[in-house]
Amino acid sequence: MNISSFIQDYGLAALVLGTIFEGEGVVLVAGLAIRQGLLPPVAALLAALLGTVISDQFCFYAGRLMGGTVLRRFPGVQKRFHSVRTRVENHQTALIFSFQYFPGLSMIVPFTLGMTQLLALRFLVLDVLSAGLWAATLLLGGYLFGMSIQPLLEAFQEYSGWLLAALACLILGVFHWRASRAAAKEEGL
């Protein structure tokens, strides 16, 4: 089995799982795969949307169900949370539409929103809209990047599958590194 057929066979499932656990890099790589004709665009958008919403909803309900326990267990966080809570509640819609774009916040913001009085249905509707916009933006970015490297892929056509795999690993590595740095910075606060 070559890389192209692997992506065609398992790419959408990998996209759902990838967006649950990682996010940005996986969706950009999917945009590259769309450009190469390996993934159907609408199905890739729906897969990215599904994985993102599953992850966000899990974090939201974890905050709703276990947020109090977390606050009691970490008194330092509890002190900061009360000052942040008012700002979060006053800017819920803006937060929901923007948190996906900031590495390291994709779990923290839904968890925190789950600890507020935000209605679960409101979060779900806004999350679906915001995740769809986010996924479409990143898929388009990956697609456009794929267009820009098309001459390179054509020049090394016999190795294009491996070149795409190397680019995918590089993109995923960079986004993982950025998310790790953001999480480490958050822990240091």
N, C-alpha and C positions, 0 to 999 in steps of 0.2 A: 504494500500500500504506500503510495507516495503522499507527500504533505498536502497537495491540493485535494486529493480525494478524501483525506482525513478531515480536512476543514469542511468540505462539502457534507460529509456524513455526520460529523459530530460538532460542527462549529456553532450551531444554534444552542445546543445543550451546554456547550462550554461557555457560551456568552451569558446564558442565564446564571450558571454557577459562578462565572467570573465576576459578574456584576454584584452578586450577593457578597462576595468576599473581597473584591479589589476595586473595580469600578472603572476609573478613567482610562487606564492603559488598555484594558480589555476592550472597551468600546472603540477606542482609536484603532486598535488592531482589526476589529470587525469592520471598520470603515475601509481599511486597506483591503480586506478580503472582499468587500462589496465591489471595490474598484476593479479587482482582478476577476470578478464574475464568480467568485466562490460561494458567496452568500446572497440570498435574495434580500433586497433593501427593506421591504416592509416587514418581513419575518425577523430580520435582524433588529429593527427598531422595536418590535413587540417583545423580542427576547430580552433586549437590554432593559426595556421598561419593566418587564415582569421581574427580573432579578433585582433591579433597583428598588422596586416597590416592596418586594418580599423583605429585603434587608431593612428598609426604612420602617416598615410596619413592625417587624420583629423588635427593632430598637425602641420604637415608640411604646409598644406594649410592655417591654422589659422595664422601661422607665415608669410606666403606669403601675405595674405590679410590684416592682422591686425598688423603686426610687427612694422611698422612705427608708428602707433597710440600708441602702448605700449611704444615704446622708447620715444616718445614725452611726454607721460604722466608721465614717471618715469625718470627724468633726470640723476639720479645716475646710473641707469641701462644703460642708453644710453652711458655714459662715459666709462663704463666697456665693453659694447658690442663692441665698435669699436676696442678695443685692442684684444678682443677675436675673432672677425670676421675673421681677417687674418689667425689666427691659425686654425679656423674651416674650412675655405676655402682651406687651404693647406693640410688638413688631412681628407677630406670628407669621403673617402672610409673606412679608419680605424675607424672613428667615427661611421659610419653607421653599421659596423660589430661588434662594441663593446658596444654601448650605452645600449643595452638591458640588459647587464649583471650587470649594476650598478644601484641599487635602487635610485629612485628619478630623474633619467635622461631620463626616457622613454618618457616624454613629452617635456622636455626642449630642448633636442638635435634636435628632428625633427622640433620643433617650430623655433629654431635658424637657422637650415639648410634652412627652408623655407624663411628666410630673406636674404639668400645669393643668388648668381647667379647660384646655382646648378640647373640643368635641372630637371624638375619634373619627366620625364620618367627615367632618370638615378637614381633618388632617389627611384622610385617605384621598378625598377629591383633589385637594391642593397638591398632594404628593404625586398623584398620577399625572396631573398637568405639568408640574415642575420636572418630574423625572422624564416625561416624554420630551419636553423641550431640551433638557440636558442631554439625553441620549441622542436626539436628532442633531444637536450641535456638535457633539463629539464624533458621531458617525460621519457627518459632513466633513469635519476636520481630517479624519482619517482618510476619507475618500479623496479629498483635495491633496493631501500628502501623497497618496498613491498616484495621483495624476502627475505630481511633480517628480516622482522617482521612476515613472514609466520608462523613460529612455534608458535608465540604468538597468532596469529589469529586462528590457529588450536586448540590450547589449550583451547581457549574460543570461540569455534565455534558457540555456540548458541547466543553469543553476538558480533560476528565478524562485523556485519553491524553497530552496535552502536560504536564499537571500531574504525572502519574505519571513521565513522562520527566524532568522537572525535578527531582523528588524523588529519582529514581534517580541522577541526576548529582550532586546535592548529597550524598547518602549515600556514593556512591563517592568523591567528592572528599574528604570528611571522613576516610574510612578510609584513603585513599591518603596524605593529609597526616599522619595519626597514624603510619602505618607508616614514612613517610619520616623523621619526627622520631625515632622509636624507633631506626631504623637509623643515623641521624646520631649519636645519643647513644651507641650501641654502638661506633661507630667512634672516638668521643672517649675511650673508656675505655682 
